[in-house]
Amino acid sequence: MSDSTEEKIEVKNPDQSVQDRVLEAIDMFRPQLQADGGDMEFVSIDDQMRVHLKLTGACGSCPMAVMTLKMGVERYIMDAVPEITEVVQDMPEGFDQNEYNDYL
């Protein structure tokens, strides 16, 4: 028995496309966001193997969203799909970065 509390994230079928594996990892992580009233939408994977997501619900306006994205979602997805280099948040149309910075 191991003392490690770190769980290895395994995607069930390694023959799936990268996008399918990312979507599966997102679905596995999603309940953690939904428990706090948030969620995320998959947008795309770009040529640099960065996953683009939109955080929605409570996560969309939370000042801790960047930390959640980087320390939670990104880490989870990159563990499950090693080809991914980064997870970035796509801001909604009409988003005012200055207004968001006022929360920080």
Stockholm file with secondary structure:
# STOCKHOLM 1.0

chainA/1-104         MSDSTEEKIEVKNPDQSVQDRVLEAIDMFRPQLQADGGDMEFVSIDDQMRVHLKLTGACGSCPMAVMTLKMGVERYIMDAVPEITEVVQDMPEGFDQNEYNDYL
#=GR chainA/1-104 SS CCCCCCCCCCCSCTTSCHHHHHHHHHHHHHHHHHTTTEEEEEEEECTTCEEEEEEEEHHHHCTTHHHIIIIIIIHHHHHHCTTCCEEEECCCTTCCHHHHHTTC
#=GC SS_cons         CCCCCCCCCCCSCTTSCHHHHHHHHHHHHHHHHHTTTEEEEEEEECTTCEEEEEEEEHHHHCTTHHHIIIIIIIHHHHHHCTTCCEEEECCCTTCCHHHHHTTC
//
